[in-house]
């Protein structure tokens, strides 16, 4: 029995599209998860006095600081906490108005290039590193767009816990 190559390509394409759709649906932040993340962080920030921030290790750092096991009590494993924490912070970044988000980065390159005591090469490297961080922040913001609606009822509370 011979198979039509075009039909096989279409079937493979549809399988990939379906798996991507299901993967994005499975990783979407729910409003109840966002609420739980914010409630836990409110208690942890009050207890430890540290602001909430985003980086690759932040969720694990909060998990380690959680001596009262608030995170597991809220129904999160370490892995599900990482995902919900990250999606909540990305959603927060995406919820900030574009002009306000971009204003955070305005003038930073000028500030770096005006630092006394750095060589021209050091300034170029510093600006390059800065641009990479800004690009990463923009990418995280774009990733967070799919979580804005779930986070919306809690966005102000979460933002109050950050330095942003």
MODELLER restraints for C-alpha pairs under 7 A, 6 or more apart:
rsr = mdl.restraints
at = mdl.atoms
rsr.add(forms.Gaussian(group=physical.xy_distance, feature=features.Distance(at['CA:28:A'], at['CA:147:A']), mean=6.61, stdev=0.5))
rsr.add(forms.Gaussian(group=physical.xy_distance, feature=features.Distance(at['CA:29:A'], at['CA:84:A']), mean=6.40, stdev=0.5))
rsr.add(forms.Gaussian(group=physical.xy_distance, feature=features.Distance(at['CA:29:A'], at['CA:87:A']), mean=6.30, stdev=0.5))
rsr.add(forms.Gaussian(group=physical.xy_distance, feature=features.Distance(at['CA:29:A'], at['CA:147:A']), mean=5.71, stdev=0.5))
rsr.add(forms.Gaussian(group=physical.xy_distance, feature=features.Distance(at['CA:29:A'], at['CA:150:A']), mean=6.29, stdev=0.5))
rsr.add(forms.Gaussian(group=physical.xy_distance, feature=features.Distance(at['CA:30:A'], at['CA:150:A']), mean=5.47, stdev=0.5))
rsr.add(forms.Gaussian(group=physical.xy_distance, feature=features.Distance(at['CA:31:A'], at['CA:150:A']), mean=4.19, stdev=0.5))
rsr.add(forms.Gaussian(group=physical.xy_distance, feature=features.Distance(at['CA:31:A'], at['CA:151:A']), mean=6.01, stdev=0.5))
rsr.add(forms.Gaussian(group=physical.xy_distance, feature=features.Distance(at['CA:33:A'], at['CA:84:A']), mean=6.54, stdev=0.5))
rsr.add(forms.Gaussian(group=physical.xy_distance, feature=features.Distance(at['CA:34:A'], at['CA:84:A']), mean=6.93, stdev=0.5))
rsr.add(forms.Gaussian(group=physical.xy_distance, feature=features.Distance(at['CA:34:A'], at['CA:88:A']), mean=6.02, stdev=0.5))
rsr.add(forms.Gaussian(group=physical.xy_distance, feature=features.Distance(at['CA:34:A'], at['CA:150:A']), mean=6.66, stdev=0.5))
rsr.add(forms.Gaussian(group=physical.xy_distance, feature=features.Distance(at['CA:34:A'], at['CA:151:A']), mean=5.57, stdev=0.5))
rsr.add(forms.Gaussian(group=physical.xy_distance, feature=features.Distance(at['CA:35:A'], at['CA:154:A']), mean=6.26, stdev=0.5))
rsr.add(forms.Gaussian(group=physical.xy_distance, feature=features.Distance(at['CA:36:A'], at['CA:74:A']), mean=6.39, stdev=0.5))
rsr.add(forms.Gaussian(group=physical.xy_distance, feature=features.Distance(at['CA:37:A'], at['CA:84:A']), mean=6.99, stdev=0.5))
rsr.add(forms.Gaussian(group=physical.xy_distance, feature=features.Distance(at['CA:37:A'], at['CA:85:A']), mean=6.38, stdev=0.5))
rsr.add(forms.Gaussian(group=physical.xy_distance, feature=features.Distance(at['CA:38:A'], at['CA:154:A']), mean=6.92, stdev=0.5))
rsr.add(forms.Gaussian(group=physical.xy_distance, feature=features.Distance(at['CA:38:A'], at['CA:158:A']), mean=5.86, stdev=0.5))
rsr.add(forms.Gaussian(group=physical.xy_distance, feature=features.Distance(at['CA:40:A'], at['CA:70:A']), mean=6.29, stdev=0.5))
rsr.add(forms.Gaussian(group=physical.xy_distance, feature=features.Distance(at['CA:40:A'], at['CA:71:A']), mean=6.48, stdev=0.5))
rsr.add(forms.Gaussian(group=physical.xy_distance, feature=features.Distance(at['CA:44:A'], at['CA:66:A']), mean=6.94, stdev=0.5))
rsr.add(forms.Gaussian(group=physical.xy_distance, feature=features.Distance(at['CA:45:A'], at['CA:51:A']), mean=6.34, stdev=0.5))
rsr.add(forms.Gaussian(group=physical.xy_distance, feature=features.Distance(at['CA:51:A'], at['CA:161:A']), mean=5.62, stdev=0.5))
rsr.add(forms.Gaussian(group=physical.xy_distance, feature=features.Distance(at['CA:51:A'], at['CA:162:A']), mean=5.03, stdev=0.5))
rsr.add(forms.Gaussian(group=physical.xy_distance, feature=features.Distance(at['CA:51:A'], at['CA:163:A']), mean=6.41, stdev=0.5))
rsr.add(forms.Gaussian(group=physical.xy_distance, feature=features.Distance(at['CA:52:A'], at['CA:161:A']), mean=5.61, stdev=0.5))
rsr.add(forms.Gaussian(group=physical.xy_distance, feature=features.Distance(at['CA:52:A'], at['CA:162:A']), mean=4.71, stdev=0.5))
rsr.add(forms.Gaussian(group=physical.xy_distance, feature=features.Distance(at['CA:53:A'], at['CA:162:A']), mean=6.11, stdev=0.5))
rsr.add(forms.Gaussian(group=physical.xy_distance, feature=features.Distance(at['CA:54:A'], at['CA:89:A']), mean=6.37, stdev=0.5))
rsr.add(forms.Gaussian(group=physical.xy_distance, feature=features.Distance(at['CA:59:A'], at['CA:81:A']), mean=6.86, stdev=0.5))
rsr.add(forms.Gaussian(group=physical.xy_distance, feature=features.Distance(at['CA:59:A'], at['CA:82:A']), mean=5.17, stdev=0.5))
rsr.add(forms.Gaussian(group=physical.xy_distance, feature=features.Distance(at['CA:59:A'], at['CA:85:A']), mean=6.10, stdev=0.5))
rsr.add(forms.Gaussian(group=physical.xy_distance, feature=features.Distance(at['CA:60:A'], at['CA:82:A']), mean=6.86, stdev=0.5))
rsr.add(forms.Gaussian(group=physical.xy_distance, feature=features.Distance(at['CA:63:A'], at['CA:71:A']), mean=6.99, stdev=0.5))
rsr.add(forms.Gaussian(group=physical.xy_distance, feature=features.Distance(at['CA:87:A'], at['CA:144:A']), mean=6.37, stdev=0.5))
rsr.add(forms.Gaussian(group=physical.xy_distance, feature=features.Distance(at['CA:87:A'], at['CA:147:A']), mean=6.53, stdev=0.5))
rsr.add(forms.Gaussian(group=physical.xy_distance, feature=features.Distance(at['CA:88:A'], at['CA:147:A']), mean=7.00, stdev=0.5))
rsr.add(forms.Gaussian(group=physical.xy_distance, feature=features.Distance(at['CA:88:A'], at['CA:151:A']), mean=6.49, stdev=0.5))
rsr.add(forms.Gaussian(group=physical.xy_distance, feature=features.Distance(at['CA:90:A'], at['CA:140:A']), mean=5.70, stdev=0.5))
rsr.add(forms.Gaussian(group=physical.xy_distance, feature=features.Distance(at['CA:90:A'], at['CA:141:A']), mean=5.59, stdev=0.5))
rsr.add(forms.Gaussian(group=physical.xy_distance, feature=features.Distance(at['CA:90:A'], at['CA:143:A']), mean=6.56, stdev=0.5))
rsr.add(forms.Gaussian(group=physical.xy_distance, feature=features.Distance(at['CA:90:A'], at['CA:144:A']), mean=4.18, stdev=0.5))
rsr.add(forms.Gaussian(group=physical.xy_distance, feature=features.Distance(at['CA:91:A'], at['CA:144:A']), mean=4.07, stdev=0.5))
rsr.add(forms.Gaussian(group=physical.xy_distance, feature=features.Distance(at['CA:91:A'], at['CA:145:A']), mean=6.01, stdev=0.5))
rsr.add(forms.Gaussian(group=physical.xy_distance, feature=features.Distance(at['CA:91:A'], at['CA:147:A']), mean=4.80, stdev=0.5))
rsr.add(forms.Gaussian(group=physical.xy_distance, feature=features.Distance(at['CA:91:A'], at['CA:148:A']), mean=4.75, stdev=0.5))
rsr.add(forms.Gaussian(group=physical.xy_distance, feature=features.Distance(at['CA:91:A'], at['CA:151:A']), mean=6.43, stdev=0.5))
rsr.add(forms.Gaussian(group=physical.xy_distance, feature=features.Distance(at['CA:92:A'], at['CA:148:A']), mean=6.86, stdev=0.5))
rsr.add(forms.Gaussian(group=physical.xy_distance, feature=features.Distance(at['CA:92:A'], at['CA:155:A']), mean=6.11, stdev=0.5))
rsr.add(forms.Gaussian(group=physical.xy_distance, feature=features.Distance(at['CA:93:A'], at['CA:141:A']), mean=5.12, stdev=0.5))
rsr.add(forms.Gaussian(group=physical.xy_distance, feature=features.Distance(at['CA:93:A'], at['CA:144:A']), mean=6.80, stdev=0.5))
rsr.add(forms.Gaussian(group=physical.xy_distance, feature=features.Distance(at['CA:94:A'], at['CA:141:A']), mean=4.62, stdev=0.5))
rsr.add(forms.Gaussian(group=physical.xy_distance, feature=features.Distance(at['CA:94:A'], at['CA:142:A']), mean=6.53, stdev=0.5))
rsr.add(forms.Gaussian(group=physical.xy_distance, feature=features.Distance(at['CA:94:A'], at['CA:144:A']), mean=5.28, stdev=0.5))
rsr.add(forms.Gaussian(group=physical.xy_distance, feature=features.Distance(at['CA:94:A'], at['CA:145:A']), mean=5.31, stdev=0.5))
rsr.add(forms.Gaussian(group=physical.xy_distance, feature=features.Distance(at['CA:94:A'], at['CA:148:A']), mean=6.52, stdev=0.5))
rsr.add(forms.Gaussian(group=physical.xy_distance, feature=features.Distance(at['CA:95:A'], at['CA:148:A']), mean=5.87, stdev=0.5))
rsr.add(forms.Gaussian(group=physical.xy_distance, feature=features.Distance(at['CA:109:A'], at['CA:127:A']), mean=5.97, stdev=0.5))
rsr.add(forms.Gaussian(group=physical.xy_distance, feature=features.Distance(at['CA:112:A'], at['CA:123:A']), mean=6.64, stdev=0.5))
rsr.add(forms.Gaussian(group=physical.xy_distance, feature=features.Distance(at['CA:112:A'], at['CA:126:A']), mean=6.95, stdev=0.5))
rsr.add(forms.Gaussian(group=physical.xy_distance, feature=features.Distance(at['CA:112:A'], at['CA:127:A']), mean=6.68, stdev=0.5))
rsr.add(forms.Gaussian(group=physical.xy_distance, feature=features.Distance(at['CA:113:A'], at['CA:123:A']), mean=5.60, stdev=0.5))
